Amino acid sequence: MATTAVPAEAPPEDAPPAGKGKKKLLLIITAAALVLLLAGGGGAAWWMMKKNAQAAEDAEFAEADSDAQEEVQEHKRKRDDKKQAPVFLPLEMFTVNLADREAERYAQVGITLEVADAKTSDTLKAYMPAVRNDILMLLAHKKASELQERSGKLALAREIRRAAMKPFDEAEHEPDDEAVVRAVHFSSFIIQ
């Protein structure tokens, strides 16, 4: 018995060769993997540069002279002091004739000072006659029309705060230290 070999069929002329499709797919996968690898590497490099910049900034701060470090500590202490509960110093009621010429007008004003701490309160109590005098003089020079407006009351509060800060000389407190007398609060405000 003789066997004859069957000739293999030739591929159709329209069909692409089988090896080219696999090569294209492999090329696309390789390109996508390369793009992902580059993006990941770039992200890692950015993160490391940011981390190194922060480390350099920390090292720079550590190398700063002791005066700068003390200044930072003082700033933090002042910020923490502001977070503490304030101390309120109520003043006796003020009754004063106003500066109106057309009629006899007077004001009765209750004031409470918000101060930083008990030490500040004690200092103000020692200077209270002078502080009360300055506040009375401020009130006596105001007209009823000025004090009836909100803006007039706010301006008066700023002036009272400046008057209350007079006892604190610049040697004890810095001029821009707003924590000495933090605010002026009106507990009553009657104009007749």
C-alpha positions as CSV (number, residue, x, y, z in Angstrom):
1,M,0.0,0.0,0.0
2,A,1.3,3.2,-0.9
3,T,0.4,6.3,0.7
4,T,0.4,9.5,-1.1
5,A,1.0,12.8,0.5
6,V,-1.8,15.2,0.6
7,P,-0.7,18.7,-0.5
8,A,-1.3,21.4,2.1
9,E,-3.8,24.0,1.3
10,A,-2.4,27.4,0.5
11,P,-3.7,30.2,2.6
12,P,-6.1,32.6,0.8
13,E,-4.4,35.6,-0.7
14,D,-6.6,38.1,1.3
15,A,-5.8,36.9,4.8
16,P,-2.9,38.6,6.6
17,P,0.0,36.4,7.7
18,A,-0.6,34.9,11.2
19,G,2.6,36.3,12.7
20,K,1.9,40.0,12.0
21,G,-1.3,40.2,14.2
22,K,0.6,38.7,17.2
23,K,3.4,41.2,16.6
24,K,1.1,44.2,16.6
25,L,-0.6,43.0,19.8
26,L,2.7,42.5,21.5
27,L,3.9,45.9,20.4
28,I,0.7,47.6,21.8
29,I,1.0,45.8,25.2
30,T,4.7,46.7,25.4
31,A,3.9,50.4,24.7
32,A,1.1,50.4,27.3
33,A,3.4,48.8,29.9
34,L,6.2,51.3,29.1
35,V,3.7,54.3,29.5
36,L,2.5,52.9,32.8
37,L,6.1,52.4,34.0
38,L,7.1,55.9,33.0
39,A,4.1,57.5,34.7
40,G,4.8,55.5,37.9
41,G,8.4,56.5,37.8
42,G,7.6,60.1,37.3
43,G,5.1,60.0,40.2
44,A,7.7,58.4,42.4
45,A,10.3,61.0,41.4
46,W,7.9,63.8,42.2
47,W,7.0,62.4,45.6
48,M,10.7,61.9,46.5
49,M,11.6,65.4,45.4
50,K,8.8,66.8,47.5
51,K,9.9,64.7,50.5
52,N,13.5,65.9,50.0
53,A,12.4,69.5,49.8
54,Q,10.5,69.1,53.1
55,A,13.6,67.4,54.7
56,A,15.8,70.3,53.5
57,E,13.3,72.8,54.9
58,D,13.3,71.0,58.3
59,A,17.1,70.9,58.3
60,E,17.2,74.6,57.5
61,F,14.9,75.3,60.4
62,A,17.0,73.1,62.7
63,E,20.1,75.1,61.8
64,A,18.5,78.4,62.4
65,D,20.1,80.4,65.2
66,S,18.6,80.2,68.7
67,D,17.0,83.6,68.6
68,A,14.8,82.6,65.7
69,Q,13.9,79.4,67.4
70,E,13.0,81.3,70.6
71,E,10.9,83.7,68.5
72,V,9.0,80.7,67.0
73,Q,8.5,79.3,70.5
74,E,7.2,82.7,71.8
75,H,4.8,82.9,68.9
76,K,3.5,79.4,69.7
77,R,3.1,80.4,73.4
78,K,1.2,83.5,72.5
79,R,-1.1,81.4,70.2
80,D,-1.7,78.9,73.0
81,D,-2.4,81.8,75.4
82,K,-5.1,83.0,73.1
83,K,-6.7,79.6,73.3
84,Q,-6.9,79.8,77.1
85,A,-10.2,81.0,78.7
86,P,-10.2,84.8,78.9
87,V,-10.4,86.7,82.1
88,F,-13.2,89.3,82.3
89,L,-12.9,92.5,84.3
90,P,-16.2,94.2,84.8
91,L,-16.0,98.0,85.5
92,E,-18.4,100.0,87.5
93,M,-21.3,101.6,85.6
94,F,-20.4,104.8,83.8
95,T,-23.0,107.7,83.9
96,V,-21.9,110.8,82.0
97,N,-23.4,113.9,80.4
98,L,-22.9,113.8,76.7
99,A,-21.5,116.6,74.5
100,D,-24.9,117.5,72.9
101,R,-25.6,121.3,72.9
102,E,-29.2,121.2,71.8
103,A,-30.4,119.2,74.8
104,E,-29.3,117.7,78.1
105,R,-28.4,114.1,77.2
106,Y,-26.6,111.5,79.2
107,A,-25.4,108.0,78.8
108,Q,-25.2,105.1,81.2
109,V,-22.7,102.5,79.9
110,G,-21.7,99.2,81.5
111,I,-18.3,98.0,80.3
112,T,-16.4,94.7,80.8
113,L,-12.8,94.3,79.6
114,E,-11.6,91.0,78.3
115,V,-8.0,90.6,79.3
116,A,-5.4,87.9,78.7
117,D,-4.8,86.6,82.2
118,A,-5.2,87.3,86.0
119,K,-1.9,89.2,86.1
120,T,-3.2,91.7,83.5
121,S,-6.4,92.0,85.4
122,D,-4.5,92.8,88.6
123,T,-2.4,95.4,86.8
124,L,-5.5,97.1,85.5
125,K,-7.1,97.1,89.0
126,A,-4.0,98.9,90.3
127,Y,-4.5,101.6,87.6
128,M,-8.3,101.6,87.7
129,P,-8.7,105.3,88.8
130,A,-6.7,106.5,85.7
131,V,-8.4,104.0,83.4
132,R,-11.9,105.1,84.6
133,N,-10.9,108.8,84.2
134,D,-9.8,108.2,80.6
135,I,-13.0,106.3,79.8
136,L,-15.2,109.1,81.3
137,M,-13.4,111.7,79.3
138,L,-13.9,109.7,76.1
139,L,-17.7,109.3,76.9
140,A,-18.1,113.0,77.8
141,H,-16.8,114.1,74.4
142,K,-19.3,112.0,72.4
143,K,-22.7,113.1,71.1
144,A,-25.8,110.9,71.4
145,S,-26.0,110.7,67.6
146,E,-22.5,109.2,67.4
147,L,-23.2,106.6,70.0
148,Q,-26.6,105.5,68.6
149,E,-25.0,104.1,65.5
150,R,-23.2,100.7,65.5
151,S,-20.1,102.2,64.0
152,G,-20.0,104.8,66.7
153,K,-20.2,102.1,69.4
154,L,-17.4,100.1,67.7
155,A,-15.2,103.2,67.5
156,L,-15.8,103.9,71.2
157,A,-14.8,100.3,72.0
158,R,-11.5,100.8,70.1
159,E,-10.9,104.0,72.0
160,I,-11.7,102.4,75.4
161,R,-9.3,99.6,74.6
162,R,-6.5,102.0,73.8
163,A,-7.2,103.8,77.1
164,A,-7.2,100.5,79.0
165,M,-3.8,99.6,77.5
166,K,-2.1,102.8,78.7
167,P,-0.8,101.3,82.0
168,F,1.2,98.7,80.1
169,D,4.4,100.2,79.0
170,E,6.4,99.0,76.0
171,A,9.0,97.4,78.2
172,E,6.6,95.0,79.7
173,H,4.5,94.2,76.5
174,E,5.3,94.7,72.8
175,P,3.3,97.5,71.2
176,D,1.6,95.1,68.8
177,D,0.7,92.7,71.6
178,E,-3.1,92.5,71.3
179,A,-3.4,89.9,74.0
180,V,-3.1,92.4,76.9
181,V,-6.6,93.8,76.5
182,R,-8.3,91.6,74.0
183,A,-11.7,93.2,73.7
184,V,-14.2,95.7,75.2
185,H,-17.7,94.4,75.8
186,F,-20.7,96.6,76.6
187,S,-22.9,95.0,79.2
188,S,-25.4,97.9,79.0
189,F,-25.8,101.0,76.8
190,I,-28.5,103.5,77.7
191,I,-28.7,107.0,76.1
192,Q,-31.4,109.5,77.3
